[in-house]
Amino acid sequence: MCDVEPFYISCGCNRTPHCLDWASSGVICFGASHAVAIYYPEGYANGHGTISQTLIKHSDRVNCVKWISNSNRQLCDERFVSGSVDKTAIVWKKEKDGQYKAAAVLDFHSGPITIVNGLELTNQNVTYVVTGSTDSQIMIWMDLGTNEFSPLQSISFGSGFVLDISLVCLPSEEVPLLACGCDDHKVHIYALQDDFKIFQTFSKVISLQGHEDWVRAVDFCVEDGGDIMLASAGQDYLIRIWRLSSRQAGIDDVIKSVKQLSIDEEIKMRENTFSFTHKEKNHMFAVRLESVLSGHENWIYSIRWQLPVVMETSNHQPMRLLSASMDKTMITWMPDLDSGVWIEQMRVGEVGGNTLGLYGGMFAPDGRSIIAHGYQGAFHQWSLDEGGKQWRPVVTGSGHFDEVEDLSWDTGGQFVLSVSKDQTTRLHAPTTYKQGKEIWYEIARPQVHGYDLQCLAVINRYKFASGADEKVIRAFEAPRNFIENFCSLCGKELKTELQKEEAQNRPEGASVPALGLSNKAVFTEERVPDDKELQPHPNDQYPEVYFTPMTLTEPPTEEQLLQNTLWPETQKLYGHGYEIFSLACDPSGKVLASACKAAKADFAGIILWDTVDWTQLCSLHSHTLTVTQMAFSHNGNFLLSVSRDRTWAVYRKKTADQPESDPLFSKLSGTDKKTAVHTRIIWSCVWSPNDEHFFTASRDKKIIVWQNPGLCEGGDCQPVDSVTLPDSVTAIDVSSYLLTDNRHLLAAGLDNGRITLYTWKHTADKSSGWVLLAELDQRQSHHLTVKRIRFSPQLRDKKIQEIASCSLDHCVKLYRTDITKL
């Protein structure tokens, strides 16, 4: 078996609240499709904004994650809980090798789990995990130190829902309190107390009223003086801070509480009390509303206290609160040192773009950084500068937040382009801004579209075409500002690149007109002057996204990617009757082939385009259903197509001695319903490096090798060899480099997300030439259907072959293997 090393993972956070959490060690976990990703942010745990691993166990979208805190108020990185649409929660435990593995599966709920939390009572060696679901129940689980969680009790909320939960330990003793923010506009507090059962159970001790809409977020914190602080926030745009103070449980306190009730009826009890018994000891608390904070202009989805930590410059850090809202902002709040009044300290957020707001935000372990995740799966991180006065944006990882349909290397193997149903095209490249160390990031977003993207084809190094759920093919060309930043970030010689690509007359960038779908080129003389005030649209509707040229010294932030890294659209191609489904370009970059979705032969034709003047060259007809993939041979003389109708076709380019009136390509050979060998949809196809053979991959789990019909007598050919895989084969590719002994290196992506590597060699005695090299499990590869897999057209260091893959699991992943060892 060969060694295949994953070295880059790109994916976005799921679009749900409470789907990201930050441990005290600096490690972040977040939900990514059906998986949980482990992320090392810039500046923490030796991270560079990179994802180290994806954890696969859930069978549906992960809705929420939470590190299990301990009674010392630390979010340790040893265990965390994840909840999913598959109605289960999983407790993950860190192993000695640093990898996280599923330690327990919590299966009780009849609906998707939307919120989880956990608390470890260190001295008692007991861990409580709480799960909340759309089935209107929360379940409390208990572990006695064996990682075997058993259900302790369920609490029903009738027809209501719990939107957030928080756990805390009493400062003096290891007694847990549970707060639930609900859709009845109340915060319900439960305490673990004695009853007549074998185990203690959580019972409701008080309900806090005041919010005027759903309570979306709650969070406990213990103040230095011993009081418990509870923050709640929700859809009424307000934050309420409650103080829980311990009282001596006696008859005088009860009488005082009753008098307060009768005197202050109109004020609704400025101070309320509750009591409970735990291990035969009475506990009494007074609750009062400390403050109401107003500053957000939309629903507040997240509120987090800063974890108490010791700072170098003082004995302790001041208490702070962080809120994140759908108004695209995060606000930090803190009490004024003189008056004690809570005030807004700092506000950051998204600017511009077509984003919809923030789902969550939290402090770093040391309080010197904050991170948010938004509706479009992006991370936004800000850190304090060295002086501790200014917050500045920080480089973060990024990725698609929906199914990734296609990807391709550029012609020089320098970067990868990917397209997704999230309606974006993203460019991933190896940056060298960190002392020359190569780290991959998304450095441009050439296209932000209004339709789900389905396919792309690279025409040359700085030009590509994409197809979406529309009848139009769009072509894009890199602007000058991108080439300058690409050279700066990736260590390329700018002068050489500009000369190579004739970039002198390129536009500087691109912008999106109001209500437009096309990226409009922006030239230097068209740039909006800095001192010119832009006139907004009436009611601030449909603002135009203006381009601002950038000189990047580090990878761009999410706002920069959205607004300032677009590529100008150079051409629209019309001719297909339905949504574009597949594209391919010949090696010379002069001929583009396109095909659309088709339910009958009339629309299943292939159109060839001249990429110089964008005229239609000819149409090719062979298939009766959608053409799923096309591939030009390495010499450009043959075009191969495969289809949902289970057939393939090969077209040959006309030769110099043919009449000029003949079409550029004409059908040479193919299969039909009677001669088809594959019994299911053919999803993928590829040529061998020497163009003597081609490979087809199908839902029937087979990869079949065929001889090039151009080399067969009569233009007809039969299968040369085949191999059967464990699942449907949805993507294949063959390396451009032959291995020793004329062996081909082939990668196959399966419907279950796995990736396998084979070598194949043509054998004269018709024995099988297939040798299995590697099978990547779902943790290394993907956990949903692999849509495309591509070998880099260039070897790194003359021996390292890089492989890119994308999947319905929202991920783009890169791998490397040393072909000299194969």
FINU-955168 format. One record per residue (C-alpha): residue in one letter; x, y, z. Coordinates in steps of 0.25 Angstrom, whole numbers, plus 5000, padded with zeros to 4 digits. Each point is the difference from the previous one (the first is absolute). Layout:
BEGIN
AXYZ;...
This chain:
BEGIN
M500050005000;C500550144997;D500150125009;V498950114996;E500150125009;P498850105001;F500650145001;Y498950104998;I498550005004;S499150114996;C498550005005;G499150105006;C499250005013;N498649945000;R498950115000;T499449985013;P500250075014;H500949945010;C500849924990;L501450055004;D500749995013;W501450055005;A500849915011;S500950065010;S501249944993;G499750084987;V499449894992;I498650024993;C499049904996;F498950034990;G498949934992;A500349984985;S498949924993;H499949875007;A501450015006;V500750085012;A501250074995;I501250035010;Y500550144997;Y501350075004;P499850154999;E501150104998;G500850035012;Y499549885008;A500549865002;N501150034990;G498850014990;H500050084986;G498550004998;T500149854995;I499149885002;S500749885005;Q499049895000;T498549974997;L499349905009;I499049914994;K498949935008;H498750084998;S499149964988;D499450144998;R500350155002;V500750035013;N499250115007;C500850045012;V501349975008;K500550035014;W501349975007;I499749945014;S500450105011;N500449965013;S499750055014;N501350095000;R499350084989;Q500949954989;L499649954986;C501049894999;D500349944986;E499949855005;R498549984997;F498950074992;V498649974996;S499350014987;G498550004996;S499449974987;V498849994991;D500249855001;K499350015014;T501349965007;A501150065008;I501449955001;V501150025010;W501450014994;K501249975008;K501450044997;E501049884999;K501549995003;D500350034985;G499250135001;Q498949944991;Y498650015005;K499149885000;A498549975003;A500049965015;A498549995001;V498750024991;L498850065008;D498749954993;F498750045006;H499350114993;S499049994989;G500450134993;P501250074995;I501050045012;T500150154999;I500950035013;V501049935009;N500850035012;G500849935010;L500650025014;E501049915008;L500050005015;T501549985002;N500149965014;Q498849914999;N500549944987;V498650024994;T499650064986;Y498650054996;V499750024986;V498750074996;T499349994986;G498950084995;S499149964988;T498950044991;D499149895007;S499850115011;Q500949925010;I501350015006;M500849885005;I501050005011;W501149894999;M500949965011;D501449934999;L500749955013;G501450014994;T499949884990;N499650074988;E498749925000;F498950115001;S498649955005;P498750085000;L499850075013;Q498650074997;S499350074989;I499250135001;S498950044991;F499650144996;G498649964994;S499950064986;G501250105003;F501449994996;V501350025007;L500950094992;D501350015009;I500549935013;S501150045009;L500649925012;V500850065012;C500549955013;L499750075013;P501350075005;S500149945013;E499549864997;E499949914988;V498550024998;P499650024985;L499050104996;L499349994986;A499450124992;C499149984988;G499650114991;C498749974994;D499050054990;D499050045011;H500950125002;K500549955013;V501349955006;H499749875008;I501049975011;Y500249855005;A500849955012;L500549865003;Q499349975013;D499649895009;D498749924998;F499549865004;K500749934988;I501449935000;F500650114992;Q499950155002;T499250074989;F499950144994;S498850085005;K499550134995;V500350115011;I499650134993;S499550064987;L500650134996;Q499150094992;G500250134992;H500449974986;E498950034990;D500449894989;W500749874999;V501249995009;R501149954990;A501250005009;V500449985015;D501349995007;F500549995014;C501250065007;V500650005014;E500450145005;D501350025008;G499150035012;G499349874999;D498750054994;I499549924988;M499750094987;L499049964990;A499950074986;S498849974991;A499750064986;G499049974989;Q499150054989;D499650135008;Y501450064996;L500350015015;I501049945010;R499649985015;I501049985010;W499649935013;R500749985013;L499849885009;S500550035014;S500149895011;R499150035013;Q500049935013;A498749924999;G499250045013;I498650055004;D500550145000;D500349994985;V498749944997;I499250115007;K500850114993;S499849934987;V498550005002;K500050155004;Q500850034988;L498949934992;S498950085005;I500750145000;D500649994986;E498949944992;E500150104989;I501549984999;K499849854998;M500949975012;R501450074998;E500549885008;N499549865001;T500449885007;F500149854998;S500549895009;F500349854998;T500649885008;H501249934995;K500649895008;E499150045012;K500650145000;N499150124997;H500450104990;M499350144998;F500350104989;A499550144997;V499850034985;R499950154995;L500150064987;E501450074999;S499850074986;V499350004987;L501050034988;S499550064987;G500950014988;H499649904990;E499050024988;N499649854998;W499949875006;I501149965010;Y500549864998;S501149995009;I500550065013;R501349955007;W500750055013;Q501550014999;L500749885008;P500750065012;V501550004998;V501350065006;M500650114992;E501550045000;T499650155002;S499049985011;N499549905011;H498849974991;Q499250044988;P498850085001;M498749934998;R499550014986;L498849954992;L500049974985;S498750004991;A499949964986;S498750044991;M499449994987;D500350144998;K501449964996;T500650055012;M500749955013;I500050095012;T500949995013;W499450065013;M500650035013;P499650075013;D500550145002;L501150005011;D499450125007;S498549994998;G499949854998;V499050034988;W500249904989;I500550074987;E500449964986;Q501549994999;M500249964986;R499249964987;V500549924988;G499349934989;E499849974985;V500050124990;G499449994986;G499749874992;N498749925000;T500249945013;L498849985010;G500650015014;L500849935011;Y499549875007;G501050005011;G501250065006;M501049985012;F501350045007;A501349934998;P500549935013;D500950125003;G499050114997;R500950064989;S499249954988;I498649984996;I499449914989;A498650004993;H499449914990;G498950054991;Y498849954991;Q501049984989;G500949905008;A501150105001;F500950035012;H500350145004;Q501150025010;W500650125007;S501250025009;L500550115009;D501350064994;E501350005008;G499650125008;G498749945004;K499250124994;Q499549974986;W499349884995;R500449954986;P499549904991;V500849875000;V500249894989;T499049895001;G499749874993;S498950004991;G499249914990;H498749964994;F498750005008;D499349914990;E500249884991;V501350014992;E499749964986;D501350014992;L501450055000;S501350014992;W501450035000;D500550124992;T500949964988;G501350025008;G499549925013;Q500250135008;F498650015006;V498649935000;L498750064996;S498749945006;V498550034998;S498849975009;K498650005002;D500350125010;Q500050084987;T501550045001;T501349964992;R501250005010;L501550004997;H500949925009;A501550025000;P501349975008;T500450135006;T501450035005;Y499850125009;K500449935013;Q501550004998;G499949934987;K499349885007;E498949954990;I498650015005;W498849984992;Y498850115001;E498950054992;I500650124993;A498950044991;R498549994997;P499950024985;Q498549984999;V498950035009;H498849964993;G498449995001;Y499949864995;D500649875006;L501349974992;Q500149864994;C501350004992;L501350074995;A501149994990;V501350065001;I500450074987;N501450055003;R500750045013;Y499250125002;K498749974992;F498849915003;A498649974997;S498949965009;G498649944998;A498850015010;D498549975001;E499850104989;K500149984985;V501250094999;I501549975000;R500950115006;A501450034998;F500950075009;E501450064999;A501050045012;P500150155002;R501450065002;N499850025015;F499849855002;I501349974993;E500750105008;N499549945013;F500249864995;C501450024998;S500250075013;L499349905008;C500549874993;G501550054997;K499950014985;E500750114992;L499050104996;K500850054988;T500149864994;E498549985002;L499550134994;Q500949974988;K499649864999;E498550035000;E500050134993;A499450075012;Q500350144996;N498650044995;R499349925010;P498950075009;E500450025014;G498949935006;A498549975000;S498750055007;V498649955000;P498950104995;A498850015008;L499049894997;G501049944991;L500649864998;S501250044991;N501350055006;K500350134993;A501550034997;V500550125007;F501250084994;T501050095007;E499350134995;E498649955004;R500449985015;V499150075009;P500950125006;D500249995015;D499450135003;K498849984992;E498749975008;L499349884994;Q498550034998;P499249895007;H498749944993;P498750045006;N499749945014;D501549944998;Q499449894991;Y500949924990;P501350075003;E501149994990;V501249925004;Y501250094996;F501449944998;T501150065007;P501449954996;M500849935011;T501549985002;L500049875008;T501149965010;E499149885006;P498849924995;P498850094998;T498950005011;E498549964997;E499650144996;Q501250024991;L499749874993;L498550044998;Q500350144995;N501450014994;T500449874994;L498949994989;W500549974986;P499450084988;E499049924992;T500550004985;Q498949924993;K498649945001;L499749884991;Y498649974996;G499649874992;H499549905010;G498549975003;Y500249965015;E500950025012;I501549984997;F500649875006;S501449984994;L501150074994;A501449964994;C501150084994;D501149944990;P501550015004;S500250124991;G499050085007;K499350034986;V498849915000;L498949995011;A499049895001;S498750025007;A498849915003;C498750025008;K498949925007;A499249924991;A498849905001;K500049974985;A501050004988;D499650144995;F500750075011;A501149905003;G500950064990;I501450055002;I500450144995;L501450044997;W500450145001;D501350084995;T500650075013;V500650114992;D498850064993;W499049925008;T499249954987;Q499349875000;L500949904992;C499049884999;S499149915007;L500249855003;H498849905002;S500149865005;H499449995014;T498550005004;L500150055014;T500950105008;V501549994997;T500649995013;Q501550024997;M500950034988;A501549994998;F500950044989;S501249914997;H501450065004;N500350024985;G498750074998;N499649914989;F498949935007;L498850035008;L499449905010;S498650015006;V499249925009;S498550015004;R498849965008;D499649914989;R501149905004;T500850034987;W501350064996;A500450074987;V501350044994;Y500150124990;R501350024991;K500550134996;K500050034985;T501449994993;A500750094991;D499649924988;Q498550015002;P499150104994;E499950135007;S498549995000;D500149885009;P499750025015;L501250025009;F499649865007;S499249894996;K499549875006;L501049884999;S499549905009;G499149975012;T499049905006;D498550005000;K498949935008;K500349874993;T501550005001;A500250075014;V500849935010;H499750095012;T498749965006;R499850145007;I500350154999;I501450034995;W500450115009;S501550024996;C501049984989;V501550034998;W501149974990;S501349935003;P501350094999;N500449954986;D498550004995;E500149854996;H498949975010;F498850075007;F499349965013;T498550015004;A499449995014;S498649975003;R498949985010;D500149854998;K501350015008;K500949974988;I501250074994;I500249954986;V501250024991;W499850024985;Q501050014989;N499950134992;P499149984988;G500950084992;L501149895001;C499049894997;E499749944987;G498750054995;G499950105012;D499349895008;C500549955013;Q499749915012;P500450015015;V501449975003;D499949995015;S499150035012;V500050005015;T498850005010;L500050095012;P499249995013;D499050114996;S499650094988;V501150074994;T499750154998;A501350064996;I501349954994;D501350064995;V501449954995;S501350075003;S500750064988;Y501349935004;L500249854997;L500649925012;T501249904998;D499749884991;N498950094992;R499049995011;H498950105001;L499650075014;L498550015001;A499250065011;A498549975002;G499050075009;L498849925004;D498550035004;N500349975014;G501150115001;R501249915000;I501250024990;T500849884995;L501350004992;Y500449904990;T501149974990;W499649944987;K500949944989;H499649944987;T500249854999;A500249924987;D499449875006;K498750075004;S500349985015;S499550115009;G501050125001;W499450065012;V500850025013;L499350065012;L501050115007;A499150065010;E498650015006;L499850135008;D498949995011;Q499050115002;R500850085010;Q501150024989;S499150014988;H498550045000;H498749955007;L499150034988;T500149984985;V501350044994;K499650094988;R501450024994;I501449965002;R501250064992;F501549985000;S500950124999;P500550024986;Q501450025006;L500949925009;R500550085013;D501549985002;K499949904988;K499549895008;I498850055008;Q498649984993;E498950085006;I498549964999;A498850095002;S498649955004;C498750065003;S498749955005;L498550025004;D500650015014;H500350144997;C501549975000;V501250034991;K501249915004;L501449994995;Y500949885001;R501549964996;T500749884998;D501449974995;I500049934987;T501449955001;K499649905011;L498849944992;
